[in-house]
Amino acid sequence: MKKLIVNYAAREKRYALVINNRVEKLVLDRPEYHSLVGNIYVGTVTKVLPGMNAVFVDIGEKKNAYLHRDLLAAYVLSNDSKKDQMSVTKFVHQGEKIIVQVNKDATGTKGARLTGIKEIQGNNLIYMPEGRYVAVSKKISHEEERASLRHLGTRIKEEEEGIIFRTMSISASEKELFEELDELRMKYKEMIRAADSCKKPCMLFQKETFVDMLTSTMEAMNYGEVIVDDLDLKQKLKSNAFVKNGSVKVSYFQQKENIFSANRVEHEMEKALKRVVWLENGSYLIFDETETLT
């Protein structure tokens, strides 16, 4: 029996995959270690570097972020056949406000890396306001299904837009895909309105990586039960296709006791996070955190 135990009500969110009463996977989401990848900001161009064909953008973090010309929305949307020979100064200027998304966290002395081609993720689709292409998840292997989705994407998107069909889109109806695309469009329009009212760099959207990881784990389960301690999360998870078709059931944990303690996950976690972890064959592993790695 597969069970996914989700402790979402606490500040530190976590989940455990339990197979036949044994914890096989444990994920902890600690706020102090949150990645910026996927977050969308309205930023201000602080420096334009023609020699590097790039710009630096203030997004409100400690270090200015880096954005290459080829990932500017203005560059991607340009119809000029010679745009690859043009300087970055043709597409952006110092002091300009632009909406960007983080695609790599800051490391060492370097700031985050950005893209102007935003991706807004739904259950079945990934919507790109300036993507200009249609793609299908590689996990959908049947060529006829891939071709059908590509044709649908070309038909429903605007010229400047891009769409990526996620794996779950194969079980969604055409109407559901239409509706989700409209929802994602509205979401981006709300970001634009929020950006217009921002007088200084600010975050417009924060990616919830924990729910994405949780959904991916559920998708890989194929069958089983998900037990959560938060009603809003329960409703959100129930909208997924693999929950709707009955292969995975979602239930709400209402007891006062912590959900991990009630399912003996806390005890297993304590054992796994010790410095010395004993293995079944009598050997053991020692984990030490050093300056550059664990």
Summary of the structure (lengths in Angstrom):
residues: 294
radius of gyration: 22.4
end to end distance: 32.5
largest distance: 66.6
contacts: 828
relative contact order: 0.15
helix: 33%
strand: 29%
